[in-house]
Amino acid sequence: MSMRLVWSALLVLSLGCSALFEEEAVDAGVGPITVSLDIDDDVAVGTLTPAQHEAVCEALDDAIEAGVPQAEMCDVGGLLAAAGKSMEGLDAARVACDDVVEPCRLAVRLGGSFDTPDLPLECALFRGDTGMCNSTVGELEVCLGHLATATASSISALSCASLSAEGLAEAGSTVVGESVPDDPSCARLAAECPGVFGSGEGGPDAGPPPG
């Protein structure tokens, strides 16, 4: 996926100002993310329709994408480029990643613009049976906020340097909601409604709902 740099960035590149690449980008970091659903808070999760399940996933994806700092989206573009080179080996994948990330981060430092790639997110919510779930949409929203924050933080920590042979095959996709986030609100939801997460196992540590 190509990225368009503004003319000012191209000019600086042509002048060979390599020192800019050595500066650390100032990222805002990932703060708490809120996921807002267009469904009444007191509606039971077990009554949600397949269309509403899809709407929840879309809201979660949008919140995660909005929560990843702009400069870190450069790394997302780089990792997508790396995934496209996975058959050529790790070294080729890292080169492809760097070729996207370095000019993109330069554009960010200069206040320029670039095409933001769509995050390759795969929603794994509601893959189990949720018909008996009495937890409310309001409770679901609280947990999804923690899930979105944790996912955006993980994505922000990725880089070309951290790319490994083991992780290269997974560089083109991030599964969201397959495991239970480490938060009491999510542990409670997983215990009461195990079908919300992944295959419906409720997570490895999902026991009785927290008090």
MOKA-V779648 format. One record per residue. PSI is psi as a letter, one per 20 degrees, with the letter a starting at -180 (none if undefined). Layout:
psi->(PSI/PSI)
This chain:
psi->(o/q/p/p/q/q/h/h/g/h/g/h/g/h/i/k/m/i/h/h/h/i/q/p/q/o/q/i/r/o/a/p/p/p/o/p/q/l/q/p/h/j/p/p/h/i/i/q/r/h/h/h/g/h/h/g/g/g/h/g/g/g/g/g/h/h/i/p/q/g/h/i/h/g/h/g/h/g/h/g/h/g/h/i/j/h/i/j/r/g/g/h/g/h/g/h/g/h/h/g/g/g/h/g/h/g/h/g/h/j/j/a/q/q/o/p/q/p/p/m/p/o/p/j/q/k/i/a/p/j/h/j/p/i/q/r/h/g/h/g/g/g/g/h/g/h/g/g/g/h/g/h/g/g/h/h/i/q/r/h/h/i/p/r/h/h/i/h/h/j/h/j/q/o/p/p/j/h/r/p/q/m/q/h/h/h/g/g/g/h/h/h/m/h/i/h/p/c/j/j/h/j/q/h/j/o/b/q/p/q/none)
